[in-house]
């Protein structure tokens, strides 16, 4: 059940086409900070982020 939900989420995320975004100008430390923020934040907080 959890695996099916995870696969569904992965499909939904991949639909955004984020693999096409060039992140090379963003420093690695900044990407790590943003990833950590995204993992630890509630959806509503992320939606309100600039």
C-alpha positions as CSV (number, residue, x, y, z in Angstrom):
1,X,0.0,0.0,0.0
2,X,2.7,2.5,0.9
3,X,4.7,1.6,-2.1
4,X,1.7,2.2,-4.4
5,X,1.2,5.7,-2.8
6,X,4.9,6.5,-3.3
7,X,4.8,5.4,-6.9
8,X,1.7,7.6,-7.4
9,X,3.4,10.6,-5.9
10,X,6.5,10.0,-8.1
11,X,4.3,10.0,-11.2
12,X,2.5,13.2,-10.1
13,X,5.8,14.9,-9.4
14,X,7.4,13.8,-12.7
15,X,4.4,15.3,-14.5
16,X,5.7,18.8,-13.6
17,X,8.7,18.2,-15.9
18,X,11.2,19.4,-13.4
19,X,14.0,17.4,-14.9
20,X,14.1,20.1,-17.6
21,X,15.0,22.9,-15.2
22,X,18.7,23.8,-15.4
23,X,19.8,24.0,-11.7
24,X,23.5,24.2,-12.5
25,X,23.7,28.0,-11.6
26,X,22.3,27.2,-8.1
27,X,25.0,26.4,-5.5
28,X,24.9,22.8,-4.1
29,X,24.5,24.0,-0.6
30,X,21.5,26.1,-1.5
31,X,19.9,23.1,-3.3
32,X,20.4,21.0,-0.2
33,X,18.9,23.6,2.0
34,X,15.8,23.9,-0.2
35,X,15.5,20.1,-0.4
36,X,15.6,19.9,3.4
37,X,13.1,22.7,3.7
38,X,10.7,21.0,1.3
39,X,11.0,17.7,3.2
40,X,10.4,19.1,6.6
41,X,7.7,21.7,5.7
42,X,3.9,21.3,5.5
43,X,2.4,21.7,2.1
44,X,0.6,24.9,3.1
45,X,3.9,26.5,4.1
46,X,5.5,25.6,0.8
47,X,2.5,26.9,-1.1
48,X,2.9,30.3,0.5
49,X,6.6,30.5,-0.1
50,X,7.9,33.1,-2.6
